[in-house]
Amino acid sequence: MTIQDAAREATNDILTEGSHRPMLEAEPLPKRGNFAPQYHGFPIIDPPFELPRDNWSWRDDGWMFDDDEQRELVATRIDEFVERMFPVWLSAGGFWKTGVYSLGWLEDNKDYWGKRDLAISKRGLTILDINKVVDAGRPVPAVSERVGESIRGAPLTQPMMRTIRRPLINQRIHAWADSAPPLYEEAVDRQWSATRDIPWAQLQADTNKLPYSINRASAMLASMLGQLEIDAGLGACSVLPFISHEYQETIWFHLTQGMDEARHAEVFKKRAVMAGGIAGTFTNTDFAAFLVLNSQSMEWLNFFLQGVGEGAILSLFRMGEYIAPTEGDKEIYRRCMQDEARHVSFGQMRLRAFMQGVEDKERAQSEIQVIARATDAFFLQFFTDPDIVEPIAVLAGGGVEKIDDGIAWVRSFYQVVRDDYLNRCDSMGVDGWRAKTLLPPVAPF
Amino acid sequence: MGRGPELPTREHTNPHLGLFAAIAALYSHPYRINFTAGGSGADHGRGGTVALYIDVDVCIGCGACEYGCPTGAIGKTDTQLGVFVIETHKCNDCGVCPTVCPVDCIFQEPESIICHERGCPVAPTARGGYAGWQCSELTNFCDQCGNVLWSAPGSDEWVCVRCDLGQPQRWCPKVASLAKGRTGQRLPKGQPVVYRLEPVAEPGDPDVLVGSVPRRNT
């Protein structure tokens, strides 16, 4: 029987097939509180068919399948699923044709319905406002059994499906940040456009007056930052499929960070082109990308990407006033700086909460110090790479002929970055790193 | 943007000269918020300081405090560093912002007069029929006990609810916290509160921060 035949038969026999919803009527949901029903024990189903690999193990050449046999195998699985389910799906449509409706959704979870005593704050209806209703004053669950992509607070009316192969990060201590909802709101409010909000015309006029060495140095710095920023965006988003949607504000915030970093990469690429051209590739930046794209935990990411890596870039942007050769550059740094500060804030507060709240503090300290060691290596490589340091020195000194002054400035900048880094380690609860760090107290040049 | 009191613009420094000085300025004390002589205190005739203040030398401009503030009292300054400040007359001393600050740059100013009736025993919402009473806002104090004085609706007379009305439990929370903070213990019975407010600065006076302000050790 073909799929079409099955569908036709099912449609003709709709009155005996039934809808695909009756299972919900057979198993009434356990109830809990206000808009946050208990769902432990609710059915979790596997995907309807298996695929040969997940998206972290794609084929090297970009094609879907290894060979014809594998392609046919997957196609057969999809066909089997469709053949099995088509009659059921079509039966529902057949019911409606006869004026019979399920309306099960109208009856589901009536006890939780209607409690919408939302207090709208002055800023508007914020996430925190709705969370007061959704979470009913309770903290988000310490452990989540939720799989799939359903939103926190949703009564589970249909089974949850395992959408990815690996288990989700399903513990509050590893995924949640109290600061995520307000920082997400702020991120949305403060979006800006790299096309419209930078005075490009003025910047172009100013750039054309600058000497070659300054423009070349600007292009080098902008190229490095453009590469670094997109690494940060990819890193922030790389873990998102693995986080339970019970903690979805964390996911939302990371998505805004991805957007921020994309905009930063855009603005620095534009700046490099305006200065004369995209100037180079940077191994040190690739090392940073390696560390964020292969993060071993959320804490790894919070520490290296948001807390420290973005923190160092924040320090650089704060210094941007002194290395920016034009007012347009200052505007770029100012706008990027507010985004970076938000990312730093998120990472720092999340890791601080983790270090304070985790039960096995000794293990947490020992693990986080591994990535701190790698961070030391990243900083040392950064500050000894001539393609990074010398352009900054030229910008700071005001030209290649004043590079000695610039190197003196970079020497001071190194200490600022080192101090900020160690202060952030203290703030995040990484004990004793100030004494253990491999970074020399003064710049090694 | 720019909702907070306007900070003086950082003096432009030639980026190619005085590099050490530039860095030193950036990380030392480039700004000084003049709460007493500035807009907030003068505008409201209170001459006081804010309940909480942001150390702009430490603030990184992340905005967590602004979006955590329930009264909209915190605003981003239109400066290069984009740091935040607290508007005196909007802060209700709720204490949320220090808990969300990643760099711990928000401090409490215990001598704040901006209590917004928080903990006030003579607030309109307080029990005992004190609706409509007016607080002297730390400008008039009881000679006997040192408590702040209130005025009944329609009356020009300042009254001590403790001594004049015989309700010893009705302490102004600000006065009580001041006394507790200074002595390290509860107020002794029958003893006047010993505290001192710095003279209120006149507009144009140099910066005056009232009382002792905790500073972050950096």
Interface residues (C-beta under 8 A of the other chain):
Chain A: S121 K122 R123 D178 S179 P182 L183 E185 E186 R190 L314 R318 M319 E321 Y322 I323 A324 P325 K330 R334 M337 Q338 A341 R342 V344 S345 Q348 M349 R352 L395 A396 G397 G398 G399 K402 D405 G406 A408 W409 S412 F413 V416 N423 S427
Chain B: R10 T13 P15 H16 L17 L19 F20 A22 I23 L26 Y27 I60 G61 C62 G63 A64 E66 Y67 G68 P70 T71 G72 K76 Q80 L81 G82 V100 P102 V103 D104 T218
